[in-house]
Amino acid sequence: MELANIAVVLKQNELLVADLYRECKRLFPDYSKDFETLALEEEGHAAIVDSLIEEIAEKPDDWKPGKVDRKSVV
């Protein structure tokens, strides 16, 4: 799978998890604030991935599949 396509799937995954947390918010109103916080975090992750998608489109030669760890992004 092309790297840009992987990033799109990752973004979709983050948004689906945000939807899941919002459903949990509805089902467990006593914890609604916690679930909303988690949903917003997932949307933040999706925004980060969205910026990566843009970077990959602008500079595809700068990106390649491989292991990503804390050292490589710091």
PDB file of N, CA, C, O and CB in Angstrom:
ATOM      1  N   MET A   1       0.852  -1.181   0.000  1.00  0.00           N
ATOM      2  CA  MET A   1       0.000   0.000   0.000  1.00  0.00           C
ATOM      3  C   MET A   1       0.896   1.242   0.000  1.00  0.00           C
ATOM      4  O   MET A   1       1.872   1.311   0.747  1.00  0.00           O
ATOM      5  CB  MET A   1      -0.968  -0.001   1.233  1.00  0.00           C
ATOM      6  N   GLU A   2       0.566   2.190  -0.818  1.00  0.00           N
ATOM      7  CA  GLU A   2       1.318   3.431  -0.907  1.00  0.00           C
ATOM      8  C   GLU A   2       1.255   4.183   0.434  1.00  0.00           C
ATOM      9  O   GLU A   2       0.239   4.148   1.129  1.00  0.00           O
ATOM     10  CB  GLU A   2       0.772   4.313  -2.058  1.00  0.00           C
ATOM     11  N   LEU A   3       2.341   4.851   0.775  1.00  0.00           N
ATOM     12  CA  LEU A   3       2.448   5.531   2.058  1.00  0.00           C
ATOM     13  C   LEU A   3       1.317   6.541   2.284  1.00  0.00           C
ATOM     14  O   LEU A   3       0.765   6.615   3.382  1.00  0.00           O
ATOM     15  CB  LEU A   3       3.786   6.232   2.154  1.00  0.00           C
ATOM     16  N   ALA A   4       0.976   7.305   1.268  1.00  0.00           N
ATOM     17  CA  ALA A   4      -0.114   8.283   1.414  1.00  0.00           C
ATOM     18  C   ALA A   4      -1.432   7.585   1.745  1.00  0.00           C
ATOM     19  O   ALA A   4      -2.222   8.095   2.539  1.00  0.00           O
ATOM     20  CB  ALA A   4      -0.269   9.118   0.122  1.00  0.00           C
ATOM     21  N   ASN A   5      -1.667   6.434   1.148  1.00  0.00           N
ATOM     22  CA  ASN A   5      -2.893   5.680   1.435  1.00  0.00           C
ATOM     23  C   ASN A   5      -2.897   5.171   2.871  1.00  0.00           C
ATOM     24  O   ASN A   5      -3.941   5.156   3.523  1.00  0.00           O
ATOM     25  CB  ASN A   5      -3.042   4.501   0.459  1.00  0.00           C
ATOM     26  N   ILE A   6      -1.752   4.761   3.357  1.00  0.00           N
ATOM     27  CA  ILE A   6      -1.647   4.312   4.750  1.00  0.00           C
ATOM     28  C   ILE A   6      -2.007   5.464   5.681  1.00  0.00           C
ATOM     29  O   ILE A   6      -2.738   5.274   6.654  1.00  0.00           O
ATOM     30  CB  ILE A   6      -0.213   3.783   5.062  1.00  0.00           C
ATOM     31  N   ALA A   7      -1.503   6.646   5.390  1.00  0.00           N
ATOM     32  CA  ALA A   7      -1.794   7.813   6.222  1.00  0.00           C
ATOM     33  C   ALA A   7      -3.291   8.134   6.211  1.00  0.00           C
ATOM     34  O   ALA A   7      -3.853   8.495   7.245  1.00  0.00           O
ATOM     35  CB  ALA A   7      -0.987   9.029   5.737  1.00  0.00           C
ATOM     36  N   VAL A   8      -3.928   8.007   5.069  1.00  0.00           N
ATOM     37  CA  VAL A   8      -5.373   8.256   4.986  1.00  0.00           C
ATOM     38  C   VAL A   8      -6.130   7.259   5.856  1.00  0.00           C
ATOM     39  O   VAL A   8      -7.069   7.637   6.557  1.00  0.00           O
ATOM     40  CB  VAL A   8      -5.862   8.167   3.520  1.00  0.00           C
ATOM     41  N   VAL A   9      -5.733   5.999   5.818  1.00  0.00           N
ATOM     42  CA  VAL A   9      -6.379   4.978   6.644  1.00  0.00           C
ATOM     43  C   VAL A   9      -6.144   5.275   8.123  1.00  0.00           C
ATOM     44  O   VAL A   9      -7.054   5.103   8.934  1.00  0.00           O
ATOM     45  CB  VAL A   9      -5.850   3.568   6.287  1.00  0.00           C
ATOM     46  N   LEU A  10      -4.952   5.713   8.485  1.00  0.00           N
ATOM     47  CA  LEU A  10      -4.678   6.070   9.878  1.00  0.00           C
ATOM     48  C   LEU A  10      -5.576   7.222  10.339  1.00  0.00           C
ATOM     49  O   LEU A  10      -6.091   7.202  11.456  1.00  0.00           O
ATOM     50  CB  LEU A  10      -3.198   6.451  10.050  1.00  0.00           C
ATOM     51  N   LYS A  11      -5.759   8.217   9.480  1.00  0.00           N
ATOM     52  CA  LYS A  11      -6.635   9.339   9.828  1.00  0.00           C
ATOM     53  C   LYS A  11      -8.069   8.849  10.032  1.00  0.00           C
ATOM     54  O   LYS A  11      -8.734   9.231  10.995  1.00  0.00           O
ATOM     55  CB  LYS A  11      -6.590  10.428   8.728  1.00  0.00           C
ATOM     56  N   GLN A  12      -8.536   8.004   9.121  1.00  0.00           N
ATOM     57  CA  GLN A  12      -9.891   7.462   9.252  1.00  0.00           C
ATOM     58  C   GLN A  12     -10.045   6.690  10.549  1.00  0.00           C
ATOM     59  O   GLN A  12     -11.083   6.771  11.206  1.00  0.00           O
ATOM     60  CB  GLN A  12     -10.226   6.559   8.064  1.00  0.00           C
ATOM     61  N   ASN A  13      -9.015   5.939  10.919  1.00  0.00           N
ATOM     62  CA  ASN A  13      -9.044   5.173  12.154  1.00  0.00           C
ATOM     63  C   ASN A  13      -9.173   6.103  13.364  1.00  0.00           C
ATOM     64  O   ASN A  13      -9.965   5.834  14.267  1.00  0.00           O
ATOM     65  CB  ASN A  13      -7.783   4.308  12.275  1.00  0.00           C
ATOM     66  N   GLU A  14      -8.413   7.179  13.388  1.00  0.00           N
ATOM     67  CA  GLU A  14      -8.482   8.127  14.495  1.00  0.00           C
ATOM     68  C   GLU A  14      -9.890   8.710  14.615  1.00  0.00           C
ATOM     69  O   GLU A  14     -10.411   8.853  15.721  1.00  0.00           O
ATOM     70  CB  GLU A  14      -7.450   9.253  14.304  1.00  0.00           C
ATOM     71  N   LEU A  15     -10.500   9.043  13.488  1.00  0.00           N
ATOM     72  CA  LEU A  15     -11.845   9.616  13.519  1.00  0.00           C
ATOM     73  C   LEU A  15     -12.894   8.592  13.936  1.00  0.00           C
ATOM     74  O   LEU A  15     -13.869   8.937  14.602  1.00  0.00           O
ATOM     75  CB  LEU A  15     -12.200  10.187  12.158  1.00  0.00           C
ATOM     76  N   LEU A  16     -12.699   7.345  13.550  1.00  0.00           N
ATOM     77  CA  LEU A  16     -13.623   6.289  13.983  1.00  0.00           C
ATOM     78  C   LEU A  16     -13.533   6.053  15.486  1.00  0.00           C
ATOM     79  O   LEU A  16     -14.547   5.816  16.142  1.00  0.00           O
ATOM     80  CB  LEU A  16     -13.332   4.986  13.235  1.00  0.00           C
ATOM     81  N   VAL A  17     -12.335   6.116  16.024  1.00  0.00           N
ATOM     82  CA  VAL A  17     -12.173   5.953  17.472  1.00  0.00           C
ATOM     83  C   VAL A  17     -12.821   7.133  18.197  1.00  0.00           C
ATOM     84  O   VAL A  17     -13.422   6.952  19.256  1.00  0.00           O
ATOM     85  CB  VAL A  17     -10.665   5.837  17.852  1.00  0.00           C
ATOM     86  N   ALA A  18     -12.706   8.337  17.639  1.00  0.00           N
ATOM     87  CA  ALA A  18     -13.387   9.493  18.228  1.00  0.00           C
ATOM     88  C   ALA A  18     -14.901   9.258  18.248  1.00  0.00           C
ATOM     89  O   ALA A  18     -15.567   9.576  19.234  1.00  0.00           O
ATOM     90  CB  ALA A  18     -13.051  10.788  17.438  1.00  0.00           C
ATOM     91  N   ASP A  19     -15.439   8.703  17.164  1.00  0.00           N
ATOM     92  CA  ASP A  19     -16.870   8.376  17.121  1.00  0.00           C
ATOM     93  C   ASP A  19     -17.225   7.348  18.192  1.00  0.00           C
ATOM     94  O   ASP A  19     -18.272   7.450  18.832  1.00  0.00           O
ATOM     95  CB  ASP A  19     -17.260   7.844  15.728  1.00  0.00           C
ATOM     96  N   LEU A  20     -16.362   6.368  18.383  1.00  0.00           N
ATOM     97  CA  LEU A  20     -16.593   5.350  19.408  1.00  0.00           C
ATOM     98  C   LEU A  20     -16.654   5.993  20.797  1.00  0.00           C
ATOM     99  O   LEU A  20     -17.539   5.680  21.593  1.00  0.00           O
ATOM    100  CB  LEU A  20     -15.483   4.272  19.362  1.00  0.00           C
ATOM    101  N   TYR A  21     -15.715   6.887  21.078  1.00  0.00           N
ATOM    102  CA  TYR A  21     -15.728   7.569  22.374  1.00  0.00           C
ATOM    103  C   TYR A  21     -16.986   8.410  22.552  1.00  0.00           C
ATOM    104  O   TYR A  21     -17.511   8.513  23.661  1.00  0.00           O
ATOM    105  CB  TYR A  21     -14.491   8.451  22.520  1.00  0.00           C
ATOM    106  N   ARG A  22     -17.467   9.004  21.486  1.00  0.00           N
ATOM    107  CA  ARG A  22     -18.698   9.797  21.599  1.00  0.00           C
ATOM    108  C   ARG A  22     -19.908   8.890  21.855  1.00  0.00           C
ATOM    109  O   ARG A  22     -20.848   9.281  22.548  1.00  0.00           O
ATOM    110  CB  ARG A  22     -18.921  10.635  20.313  1.00  0.00           C
ATOM    111  N   GLU A  23     -19.878   7.697  21.302  1.00  0.00           N
ATOM    112  CA  GLU A  23     -20.952   6.739  21.599  1.00  0.00           C
ATOM    113  C   GLU A  23     -20.857   6.302  23.059  1.00  0.00           C
ATOM    114  O   GLU A  23     -21.877   6.153  23.733  1.00  0.00           O
ATOM    115  CB  GLU A  23     -20.875   5.501  20.651  1.00  0.00           C
ATOM    116  N   CYS A  24     -19.646   6.100  23.544  1.00  0.00           N
ATOM    117  CA  CYS A  24     -19.454   5.768  24.965  1.00  0.00           C
ATOM    118  C   CYS A  24     -19.947   6.914  25.844  1.00  0.00           C
ATOM    119  O   CYS A  24     -20.525   6.682  26.905  1.00  0.00           O
ATOM    120  CB  CYS A  24     -17.960   5.465  25.265  1.00  0.00           C
ATOM    121  N   LYS A  25     -19.722   8.126  25.411  1.00  0.00           N
ATOM    122  CA  LYS A  25     -20.211   9.305  26.139  1.00  0.00           C
ATOM    123  C   LYS A  25     -21.726   9.241  26.296  1.00  0.00           C
ATOM    124  O   LYS A  25     -22.271   9.542  27.359  1.00  0.00           O
ATOM    125  CB  LYS A  25     -19.805  10.608  25.408  1.00  0.00           C
ATOM    126  N   ARG A  26     -22.390   8.844  25.223  1.00  0.00           N
ATOM    127  CA  ARG A  26     -23.852   8.734  25.254  1.00  0.00           C
ATOM    128  C   ARG A  26     -24.300   7.587  26.151  1.00  0.00           C
ATOM    129  O   ARG A  26     -25.266   7.718  26.903  1.00  0.00           O
ATOM    130  CB  ARG A  26     -24.404   8.536  23.838  1.00  0.00           C
ATOM    131  N   LEU A  27     -23.593   6.460  26.069  1.00  0.00           N
ATOM    132  CA  LEU A  27     -23.982   5.271  26.829  1.00  0.00           C
ATOM    133  C   LEU A  27     -23.642   5.363  28.314  1.00  0.00           C
ATOM    134  O   LEU A  27     -24.315   4.757  29.147  1.00  0.00           O
ATOM    135  CB  LEU A  27     -23.318   4.060  26.244  1.00  0.00           C
ATOM    136  N   PHE A  28     -22.606   6.115  28.641  1.00  0.00           N
ATOM    137  CA  PHE A  28     -22.134   6.204  30.018  1.00  0.00           C
ATOM    138  C   PHE A  28     -22.056   7.678  30.437  1.00  0.00           C
ATOM    139  O   PHE A  28     -20.966   8.236  30.570  1.00  0.00           O
ATOM    140  CB  PHE A  28     -20.748   5.510  30.173  1.00  0.00           C
ATOM    141  N   PRO A  29     -23.214   8.296  30.641  1.00  0.00           N
ATOM    142  CA  PRO A  29     -23.235   9.731  30.901  1.00  0.00           C
ATOM    143  C   PRO A  29     -22.439  10.157  32.138  1.00  0.00           C
ATOM    144  O   PRO A  29     -21.977  11.296  32.205  1.00  0.00           O
ATOM    145  CB  PRO A  29     -24.647  10.180  31.051  1.00  0.00           C
ATOM    146  N   ASP A  30     -22.273   9.276  33.100  1.00  0.00           N
ATOM    147  CA  ASP A  30     -21.481   9.629  34.281  1.00  0.00           C
ATOM    148  C   ASP A  30     -20.027   9.924  33.917  1.00  0.00           C
ATOM    149  O   ASP A  30     -19.328  10.618  34.656  1.00  0.00           O
ATOM    150  CB  ASP A  30     -21.539   8.501  35.312  1.00  0.00           C
ATOM    151  N   TYR A  31     -19.579   9.403  32.792  1.00  0.00           N
ATOM    152  CA  TYR A  31     -18.197   9.587  32.356  1.00  0.00           C
ATOM    153  C   TYR A  31     -18.115  10.401  31.061  1.00  0.00           C
ATOM    154  O   TYR A  31     -17.114  10.349  30.347  1.00  0.00           O
ATOM    155  CB  TYR A  31     -17.524   8.230  32.163  1.00  0.00           C
ATOM    156  N   SER A  32     -19.178  11.148  30.771  1.00  0.00           N
ATOM    157  CA  SER A  32     -19.247  11.835  29.479  1.00  0.00           C
ATOM    158  C   SER A  32     -18.096  12.822  29.281  1.00  0.00           C
ATOM    159  O   SER A  32     -17.581  12.951  28.170  1.00  0.00           O
ATOM    160  CB  SER A  32     -20.573  12.565  29.352  1.00  0.00           C
ATOM    161  N   LYS A  33     -17.696  13.508  30.324  1.00  0.00           N
ATOM    162  CA  LYS A  33     -16.599  14.470  30.184  1.00  0.00           C
ATOM    163  C   LYS A  33     -15.297  13.757  29.803  1.00  0.00           C
ATOM    164  O   LYS A  33     -14.542  14.238  28.957  1.00  0.00           O
ATOM    165  CB  LYS A  33     -16.407  15.265  31.496  1.00  0.00           C
ATOM    166  N   ASP A  34     -15.047  12.617  30.429  1.00  0.00           N
ATOM    167  CA  ASP A  34     -13.837  11.846  30.116  1.00  0.00           C
ATOM    168  C   ASP A  34     -13.858  11.348  28.673  1.00  0.00           C
ATOM    169  O   ASP A  34     -12.850  11.423  27.971  1.00  0.00           O
ATOM    170  CB  ASP A  34     -13.696  10.657  31.078  1.00  0.00           C
ATOM    171  N   PHE A  35     -15.005  10.841  28.237  1.00  0.00           N
ATOM    172  CA  PHE A  35     -15.095  10.337  26.867  1.00  0.00           C
ATOM    173  C   PHE A  35     -14.981  11.463  25.841  1.00  0.00           C
ATOM    174  O   PHE A  35     -14.414  11.267  24.766  1.00  0.00           O
ATOM    175  CB  PHE A  35     -16.407   9.587  26.670  1.00  0.00           C
ATOM    176  N   GLU A  36     -15.515  12.637  26.166  1.00  0.00           N
ATOM    177  CA  GLU A  36     -15.384  13.760  25.248  1.00  0.00           C
ATOM    178  C   GLU A  36     -13.921  14.187  25.139  1.00  0.00           C
ATOM    179  O   GLU A  36     -13.447  14.528  24.055  1.00  0.00           O
ATOM    180  CB  GLU A  36     -16.259  14.941  25.710  1.00  0.00           C
ATOM    181  N   THR A  37     -13.214  14.168  26.260  1.00  0.00           N
ATOM    182  CA  THR A  37     -11.783  14.492  26.249  1.00  0.00           C
ATOM    183  C   THR A  37     -11.027  13.515  25.353  1.00  0.00           C
ATOM    184  O   THR A  37     -10.179  13.922  24.559  1.00  0.00           O
ATOM    185  CB  THR A  37     -11.203  14.462  27.684  1.00  0.00           C
ATOM    186  N   LEU A  38     -11.337  12.231  25.483  1.00  0.00           N
ATOM    187  CA  LEU A  38     -10.686  11.219  24.647  1.00  0.00           C
ATOM    188  C   LEU A  38     -11.024  11.429  23.172  1.00  0.00           C
ATOM    189  O   LEU A  38     -10.153  11.302  22.311  1.00  0.00           O
ATOM    190  CB  LEU A  38     -11.106   9.806  25.090  1.00  0.00           C
ATOM    191  N   ALA A  39     -12.275  11.747  22.881  1.00  0.00           N
ATOM    192  CA  ALA A  39     -12.682  11.979  21.492  1.00  0.00           C
ATOM    193  C   ALA A  39     -11.914  13.162  20.896  1.00  0.00           C
ATOM    194  O   ALA A  39     -11.466  13.104  19.751  1.00  0.00           O
ATOM    195  CB  ALA A  39     -14.207  12.233  21.409  1.00  0.00           C
ATOM    196  N   LEU A  40     -11.768  14.220  21.668  1.00  0.00           N
ATOM    197  CA  LEU A  40     -11.029  15.387  21.179  1.00  0.00           C
ATOM    198  C   LEU A  40      -9.556  15.059  20.944  1.00  0.00           C
ATOM    199  O   LEU A  40      -8.945  15.573  20.007  1.00  0.00           O
ATOM    200  CB  LEU A  40     -11.152  16.547  22.172  1.00  0.00           C
ATOM    201  N   GLU A  41      -8.992  14.214  21.784  1.00  0.00           N
ATOM    202  CA  GLU A  41      -7.606  13.784  21.572  1.00  0.00           C
ATOM    203  C   GLU A  41      -7.467  13.030  20.254  1.00  0.00           C
ATOM    204  O   GLU A  41      -6.508  13.241  19.511  1.00  0.00           O
ATOM    205  CB  GLU A  41      -7.131  12.900  22.738  1.00  0.00           C
ATOM    206  N   GLU A  42      -8.416  12.157  19.967  1.00  0.00           N
ATOM    207  CA  GLU A  42      -8.371  11.403  18.714  1.00  0.00           C
ATOM    208  C   GLU A  42      -8.503  12.330  17.512  1.00  0.00           C
ATOM    209  O   GLU A  42      -7.842  12.131  16.493  1.00  0.00           O
ATOM    210  CB  GLU A  42      -9.478  10.345  18.686  1.00  0.00           C
ATOM    211  N   GLU A  43      -9.360  13.345  17.631  1.00  0.00           N
ATOM    212  CA  GLU A  43      -9.486  14.315  16.547  1.00  0.00           C
ATOM    213  C   GLU A  43      -8.189  15.103  16.375  1.00  0.00           C
ATOM    214  O   GLU A  43      -7.823  15.468  15.258  1.00  0.00           O
ATOM    215  CB  GLU A  43     -10.660  15.272  16.815  1.00  0.00           C
ATOM    216  N   GLY A  44      -7.503  15.360  17.474  1.00  0.00           N
ATOM    217  CA  GLY A  44      -6.186  15.997  17.389  1.00  0.00           C
ATOM    218  C   GLY A  44      -5.186  15.132  16.665  1.00  0.00           C
ATOM    219  O   GLY A  44      -4.396  15.620  15.858  1.00  0.00           O
ATOM    220  N   HIS A  45      -5.220  13.828  16.957  1.00  0.00           N
ATOM    221  CA  HIS A  45      -4.343  12.889  16.246  1.00  0.00           C
ATOM    222  C   HIS A  45      -4.660  12.907  14.750  1.00  0.00           C
ATOM    223  O   HIS A  45      -3.755  12.904  13.916  1.00  0.00           O
ATOM    224  CB  HIS A  45      -4.499  11.448  16.814  1.00  0.00           C
ATOM    225  N   ALA A  46      -5.946  12.927  14.421  1.00  0.00           N
ATOM    226  CA  ALA A  46      -6.355  12.957  13.007  1.00  0.00           C
ATOM    227  C   ALA A  46      -5.829  14.210  12.323  1.00  0.00           C
ATOM    228  O   ALA A  46      -5.420  14.157  11.163  1.00  0.00           O
ATOM    229  CB  ALA A  46      -7.892  12.892  12.881  1.00  0.00           C
ATOM    230  N   ALA A  47      -5.835  15.336  13.029  1.00  0.00           N
ATOM    231  CA  ALA A  47      -5.320  16.576  12.457  1.00  0.00           C
ATOM    232  C   ALA A  47      -3.817  16.484  12.190  1.00  0.00           C
ATOM    233  O   ALA A  47      -3.324  16.994  11.184  1.00  0.00           O
ATOM    234  CB  ALA A  47      -5.618  17.752  13.390  1.00  0.00           C
ATOM    235  N   ILE A  48      -3.102  15.834  13.096  1.00  0.00           N
ATOM    236  CA  ILE A  48      -1.661  15.629  12.895  1.00  0.00           C
ATOM    237  C   ILE A  48      -1.423  14.771  11.656  1.00  0.00           C
ATOM    238  O   ILE A  48      -0.581  15.093  10.818  1.00  0.00           O
ATOM    239  CB  ILE A  48      -1.019  14.965  14.143  1.00  0.00           C
ATOM    240  N   VAL A  49      -2.167  13.685  11.550  1.00  0.00           N
ATOM    241  CA  VAL A  49      -2.023  12.806  10.390  1.00  0.00           C
ATOM    242  C   VAL A  49      -2.405  13.553   9.116  1.00  0.00           C
ATOM    243  O   VAL A  49      -1.798  13.348   8.065  1.00  0.00           O
ATOM    244  CB  VAL A  49      -2.891  11.538  10.553  1.00  0.00           C
ATOM    245  N   ASP A  50      -3.406  14.415   9.211  1.00  0.00           N
ATOM    246  CA  ASP A  50      -3.811  15.211   8.048  1.00  0.00           C
ATOM    247  C   ASP A  50      -2.654  16.095   7.574  1.00  0.00           C
ATOM    248  O   ASP A  50      -2.431  16.230   6.371  1.00  0.00           O
ATOM    249  CB  ASP A  50      -5.045  16.081   8.389  1.00  0.00           C
ATOM    250  N   SER A  51      -1.927  16.690   8.504  1.00  0.00           N
ATOM    251  CA  SER A  51      -0.779  17.516   8.100  1.00  0.00           C
ATOM    252  C   SER A  51       0.318  16.649   7.487  1.00  0.00           C
ATOM    253  O   SER A  51       1.027  17.093   6.584  1.00  0.00           O
ATOM    254  CB  SER A  51      -0.221  18.303   9.310  1.00  0.00           C
ATOM    255  N   LEU A  52       0.460  15.418   7.972  1.00  0.00           N
ATOM    256  CA  LEU A  52       1.426  14.501   7.351  1.00  0.00           C
ATOM    257  C   LEU A  52       1.011  14.133   5.934  1.00  0.00           C
ATOM    258  O   LEU A  52       1.857  14.023   5.047  1.00  0.00           O
ATOM    259  CB  LEU A  52       1.575  13.231   8.193  1.00  0.00           C
ATOM    260  N   ILE A  53      -0.277  13.945   5.720  1.00  0.00           N
ATOM    261  CA  ILE A  53      -0.784  13.645   4.377  1.00  0.00           C
ATOM    262  C   ILE A  53      -0.421  14.776   3.422  1.00  0.00           C
ATOM    263  O   ILE A  53      -0.006  14.532   2.289  1.00  0.00           O
ATOM    264  CB  ILE A  53      -2.320  13.429   4.402  1.00  0.00           C
ATOM    265  N   GLU A  54      -0.579  16.015   3.885  1.00  0.00           N
ATOM    266  CA  GLU A  54      -0.229  17.164   3.056  1.00  0.00           C
ATOM    267  C   GLU A  54       1.273  17.189   2.762  1.00  0.00           C
ATOM    268  O   GLU A  54       1.680  17.448   1.630  1.00  0.00           O
ATOM    269  CB  GLU A  54      -0.655  18.469   3.745  1.00  0.00           C
ATOM    270  N   GLU A  55       2.088  16.921   3.775  1.00  0.00           N
ATOM    271  CA  GLU A  55       3.538  16.906   3.575  1.00  0.00           C
ATOM    272  C   GLU A  55       3.965  15.811   2.608  1.00  0.00           C
ATOM    273  O   GLU A  55       4.837  16.016   1.764  1.00  0.00           O
ATOM    274  CB  GLU A  55       4.251  16.721   4.906  1.00  0.00           C
ATOM    275  N   ILE A  56       3.338  14.647   2.741  1.00  0.00           N
ATOM    276  CA  ILE A  56       3.662  13.543   1.833  1.00  0.00           C
ATOM    277  C   ILE A  56       3.329  13.936   0.396  1.00  0.00           C
ATOM    278  O   ILE A  56       4.087  13.636  -0.526  1.00  0.00           O
ATOM    279  CB  ILE A  56       2.895  12.257   2.235  1.00  0.00           C
ATOM    280  N   ALA A  57       2.184  14.614   0.206  1.00  0.00           N
ATOM    281  CA  ALA A  57       1.783  15.046  -1.135  1.00  0.00           C
ATOM    282  C   ALA A  57       2.748  16.094  -1.690  1.00  0.00           C
ATOM    283  O   ALA A  57       3.063  16.086  -2.880  1.00  0.00           O
ATOM    284  CB  ALA A  57       0.354  15.609  -1.109  1.00  0.00           C
ATOM    285  N   GLU A  58       3.216  16.999  -0.821  1.00  0.00           N
ATOM    286  CA  GLU A  58       4.100  18.077  -1.269  1.00  0.00           C
ATOM    287  C   GLU A  58       5.535  17.607  -1.514  1.00  0.00           C
ATOM    288  O   GLU A  58       6.195  18.074  -2.443  1.00  0.00           O
ATOM    289  CB  GLU A  58       4.103  19.192  -0.247  1.00  0.00           C
ATOM    290  N   LYS A  59       6.014  16.685  -0.679  1.00  0.00           N
ATOM    291  CA  LYS A  59       7.407  16.228  -0.772  1.00  0.00           C
ATOM    292  C   LYS A  59       7.477  14.705  -0.652  1.00  0.00           C
ATOM    293  O   LYS A  59       8.002  14.187   0.334  1.00  0.00           O
ATOM    294  CB  LYS A  59       8.274  16.893   0.329  1.00  0.00           C
ATOM    295  N   PRO A  60       6.959  13.990  -1.638  1.00  0.00           N
ATOM    296  CA  PRO A  60       6.902  12.529  -1.520  1.00  0.00           C
ATOM    297  C   PRO A  60       8.275  11.864  -1.386  1.00  0.00           C
ATOM    298  O   PRO A  60       8.381  10.790  -0.795  1.00  0.00           O
ATOM    299  CB  PRO A  60       6.195  11.960  -2.716  1.00  0.00           C
ATOM    300  N   ASP A  61       9.319  12.486  -1.924  1.00  0.00           N
ATOM    301  CA  ASP A  61      10.648  11.880  -1.841  1.00  0.00           C
ATOM    302  C   ASP A  61      11.231  11.945  -0.434  1.00  0.00           C
ATOM    303  O   ASP A  61      12.186  11.233  -0.125  1.00  0.00           O
ATOM    304  CB  ASP A  61      11.587  12.560  -2.811  1.00  0.00           C
ATOM    305  N   ASP A  62      10.665  12.792   0.417  1.00  0.00           N
ATOM    306  CA  ASP A  62      11.146  12.905   1.798  1.00  0.00           C
ATOM    307  C   ASP A  62      10.548  11.841   2.712  1.00  0.00           C
ATOM    308  O   ASP A  62      10.936  11.735   3.876  1.00  0.00           O
ATOM    309  CB  ASP A  62      10.826  14.281   2.346  1.00  0.00           C
ATOM    310  N   TRP A  63       9.614  11.058   2.197  1.00  0.00           N
ATOM    311  CA  TRP A  63       8.887  10.087   3.019  1.00  0.00           C
ATOM    312  C   TRP A  63       9.070   8.681   2.477  1.00  0.00           C
ATOM    313  O   TRP A  63       9.079   8.465   1.265  1.00  0.00           O
ATOM    314  CB  TRP A  63       7.394  10.439   3.080  1.00  0.00           C
ATOM    315  N   LYS A  64       9.215   7.732   3.383  1.00  0.00           N
ATOM    316  CA  LYS A  64       9.274   6.325   3.002  1.00  0.00           C
ATOM    317  C   LYS A  64       8.763   5.487   4.162  1.00  0.00           C
ATOM    318  O   LYS A  64       8.874   5.893   5.319  1.00  0.00           O
ATOM    319  CB  LYS A  64      10.721   5.906   2.607  1.00  0.00           C
ATOM    320  N   PRO A  65       8.207   4.331   3.866  1.00  0.00           N
ATOM    321  CA  PRO A  65       7.742   3.454   4.951  1.00  0.00           C
ATOM    322  C   PRO A  65       8.932   2.992   5.782  1.00  0.00           C
ATOM    323  O   PRO A  65      10.032   2.807   5.262  1.00  0.00           O
ATOM    324  CB  PRO A  65       6.966   2.229   4.385  1.00  0.00           C
ATOM    325  N   GLY A  66       8.707   2.815   7.037  1.00  0.00           N
ATOM    326  CA  GLY A  66       9.749   2.318   7.918  1.00  0.00           C
ATOM    327  C   GLY A  66       9.323   2.420   9.358  1.00  0.00           C
ATOM    328  O   GLY A  66       8.212   2.847   9.675  1.00  0.00           O
ATOM    329  N   LYS A  67      10.215   2.024  10.211  1.00  0.00           N
ATOM    330  CA  LYS A  67       9.929   2.047  11.633  1.00  0.00           C
ATOM    331  C   LYS A  67       9.966   3.490  12.135  1.00  0.00           C
ATOM    332  O   LYS A  67      10.894   4.243  11.842  1.00  0.00           O
ATOM    333  CB  LYS A  67      10.936   1.165  12.412  1.00  0.00           C
ATOM    334  N   VAL A  68       8.951   3.849  12.884  1.00  0.00           N
ATOM    335  CA  VAL A  68       8.908   5.156  13.513  1.00  0.00           C
ATOM    336  C   VAL A  68       8.959   4.934  15.021  1.00  0.00           C
ATOM    337  O   VAL A  68       8.188   4.152  15.577  1.00  0.00           O
ATOM    338  CB  VAL A  68       7.626   5.962  13.087  1.00  0.00           C
ATOM    339  N   ASP A  69       9.859   5.620  15.650  1.00  0.00           N
ATOM    340  CA  ASP A  69       9.916   5.556  17.109  1.00  0.00           C
ATOM    341  C   ASP A  69      10.161   6.950  17.648  1.00  0.00           C
ATOM    342  O   ASP A  69      10.332   7.900  16.885  1.00  0.00           O
ATOM    343  CB  ASP A  69      11.020   4.576  17.590  1.00  0.00           C
ATOM    344  N   ARG A  70      10.178   7.069  18.954  1.00  0.00           N
ATOM    345  CA  ARG A  70      10.321   8.372  19.590  1.00  0.00           C
ATOM    346  C   ARG A  70      11.601   9.075  19.156  1.00  0.00           C
ATOM    347  O   ARG A  70      11.609  10.295  18.990  1.00  0.00           O
ATOM    348  CB  ARG A  70      10.300   8.223  21.099  1.00  0.00           C
ATOM    349  N   LYS A  71      12.660   8.335  18.974  1.00  0.00           N
ATOM    350  CA  LYS A  71      13.939   8.926  18.584  1.00  0.00           C
ATOM    351  C   LYS A  71      13.867   9.552  17.189  1.00  0.00           C
ATOM    352  O   LYS A  71      14.505  10.573  16.931  1.00  0.00           O
ATOM    353  CB  LYS A  71      15.042   7.866  18.624  1.00  0.00           C
ATOM    354  N   SER A  72      13.099   8.946  16.301  1.00  0.00           N
ATOM    355  CA  SER A  72      13.065   9.437  14.927  1.00  0.00           C
ATOM    356  C   SER A  72      12.173  10.670  14.765  1.00  0.00           C
ATOM    357  O   SER A  72      12.251  11.346  13.739  1.00  0.00           O
ATOM    358  CB  SER A  72      12.587   8.336  14.002  1.00  0.00           C
ATOM    359  N   VAL A  73      11.338  10.974  15.741  1.00  0.00           N
ATOM    360  CA  VAL A  73      10.452  12.130  15.612  1.00  0.00           C
ATOM    361  C   VAL A  73      10.811  13.260  16.571  1.00  0.00           C
ATOM    362  O   VAL A  73      10.152  14.300  16.575  1.00  0.00           O
ATOM    363  CB  VAL A  73       9.023  11.707  15.845  1.00  0.00           C
ATOM    364  N   VAL A  74      11.825  13.070  17.363  1.00  0.00           N
ATOM    365  CA  VAL A  74      12.231  14.113  18.323  1.00  0.00           C
ATOM    366  C   VAL A  74      13.249  15.012  17.685  1.00  0.00           C
ATOM    367  O   VAL A  74      13.723  15.955  18.319  1.00  0.00           O
ATOM    368  CB  VAL A  74      12.802  13.500  19.618  1.00  0.00           C
TER     369      VAL A  74
END
